[in-house]
Amino acid sequence: MSGIFPVAQLGAGQLSLVIRPEPHRVPETVSGWVTHGITSVISMLEHEEACELGLLDEEAVCLERGLSFTSFPIPDFTVPDDMSRCRTLAETLAQSARQGDHLAFHCRGTIGRSPMMLASLLVIDNREPGAIWSMIRNARGVEVPDTREQEDWLYRFADQLKTS
């Protein structure tokens, strides 16, 4: 299935980026994710965006297919506004991956917000931000992230972890 970009192992689990479903193909796309072993979907779409993109049923379809679904809305082209809240989510998701879950992250284009969130889990795993961005670029096959602000955010996130 195209549209799944494995990025890294984390413990017994896997971290991947996925292309968001097309509105008329949500059930087929989610079934494909299940077939490829994905156990959890993390979406950075805001509610208005999900509505605009015809993805309001994505969470329900994921749950029907046995996937967990986490919505962590971040406005497009920006960074999380609450570093502490992001850290809490990243630590929870990293633990899930270490226990064997296959986590799949997406946003609108899967080149800004979702790579940034996936990257935060690798920072939690004590990996270096520059190497993380290179790994994600190689896996995704395009330049990531969308903005310099998103790239710099990961370094700030790593620095915050070191000082706390």
C-alpha positions in Angstrom: 0.0 0.0 0.0 1.5 3.4 -1.0 1.2 6.2 1.5 2.9 4.5 4.4 6.4 5.7 5.2 8.1 3.7 8.0 10.5 6.0 9.8 12.0 4.2 12.8 11.8 1.4 15.3 11.1 2.4 18.8 11.5 -0.5 21.2 9.3 -3.3 20.0 7.2 -0.9 17.9 7.3 1.1 14.7 6.8 4.8 13.9 5.5 5.7 10.5 4.1 8.6 8.6 1.0 8.0 6.5 -0.8 10.1 3.9 -4.2 11.2 5.2 -7.1 9.3 3.8 -9.1 10.7 0.9 -12.7 11.5 2.0 -14.3 8.9 -0.2 -11.7 6.2 0.8 -11.5 6.4 4.6 -12.7 2.8 5.2 -10.4 1.3 2.6 -7.4 3.4 3.7 -7.9 2.5 7.4 -8.3 -1.2 6.5 -5.0 -1.0 4.6 -3.4 0.5 7.6 -4.6 -2.5 9.7 -3.3 -4.9 7.1 0.1 -3.2 7.4 0.1 -3.7 11.2 -0.7 -0.1 12.2 -2.3 -0.1 15.6 -2.7 3.6 16.4 -3.3 6.7 14.3 -2.3 10.2 15.5 -3.8 13.1 13.6 -2.6 16.7 13.9 -5.6 18.0 11.9 -7.7 20.7 13.5 -11.4 20.0 13.6 -12.2 22.6 10.9 -9.5 21.0 8.7 -10.9 17.5 9.2 -14.3 18.9 8.3 -13.0 20.7 5.2 -11.1 17.5 4.1 -14.1 15.2 4.7 -12.4 13.3 7.5 -14.8 13.7 10.4 -15.5 10.0 10.3 -11.8 9.0 10.5 -11.8 8.4 14.2 -15.0 6.3 14.1 -13.7 4.2 11.3 -10.3 3.7 13.0 -12.1 2.6 16.2 -14.4 0.2 14.2 -11.3 -1.4 12.7 -9.6 -1.8 16.1 -7.2 1.1 15.9 -6.7 3.6 18.6 -7.0 7.2 17.4 -5.5 10.3 18.9 -6.3 13.8 17.8 -3.6 16.4 18.7 -4.6 19.4 16.7 -1.9 21.9 15.7 -2.7 24.7 13.3 -1.1 24.2 9.8 2.4 25.5 9.4 2.8 26.1 13.1 4.2 24.3 16.2 2.5 23.0 19.4 1.6 26.0 21.7 2.0 23.9 24.9 5.4 22.2 25.1 4.4 20.5 28.4 1.2 19.0 26.8 3.2 17.8 23.8 5.8 16.2 26.0 3.1 14.3 28.0 1.6 13.0 24.7 5.0 12.2 23.2 6.0 10.2 26.4 2.7 8.3 26.3 3.0 7.5 22.6 6.7 6.5 23.0 5.8 4.1 25.7 3.1 2.6 23.5 5.6 2.1 20.7 8.2 0.5 23.0 5.5 -2.0 24.0 5.0 -3.0 20.4 2.5 -0.6 18.9 2.8 0.6 15.3 2.0 4.3 15.4 1.0 6.2 12.2 1.1 10.0 12.1 -0.6 12.3 9.6 -1.6 15.9 9.0 -2.8 17.6 5.8 0.4 16.9 3.7 2.4 14.8 6.1 5.4 17.1 5.8 5.1 19.5 8.7 3.1 18.8 11.8 3.1 15.0 11.7 6.8 14.6 11.1 7.4 17.1 13.9 5.3 15.1 16.3 6.8 11.8 15.3 10.2 13.4 15.7 9.4 14.3 19.3 9.1 10.6 20.2 12.6 10.0 18.9 13.9 12.9 21.0 12.3 11.2 24.0 14.3 8.2 23.0 17.5 10.3 23.2 18.1 10.7 19.5 19.6 13.9 18.1 17.3 16.3 16.3 19.5 16.7 13.2 19.8 13.0 12.7 16.0 12.6 13.3 15.2 15.2 10.5 17.5 13.4 8.1 15.9 10.0 8.9 12.4 11.4 8.3 13.5 13.2 5.1 14.9 9.9 3.8 11.8 7.9 4.8 9.3 10.5 3.5 11.2 11.2 0.3 10.5 14.9 0.4 11.9 17.9 2.3 10.5 18.1 5.8 9.3 19.9 7.8 7.2 22.7 6.2 8.8 25.6 8.1 12.0 26.6 9.8 9.9 27.2 13.0 8.9 23.5 13.0 12.5 22.4 12.6 13.7 24.7 15.3 10.9 23.6 17.6 12.4 20.1 17.8 15.7 21.5 19.0 13.9 23.5 21.7 12.0 20.4 22.7 15.2 18.4 23.0 16.8 21.2 25.0 13.8 21.3 27.4 14.1 17.6 28.0 17.8 17.9 28.8 17.1 20.7 31.4 14.2 19.1 33.2 
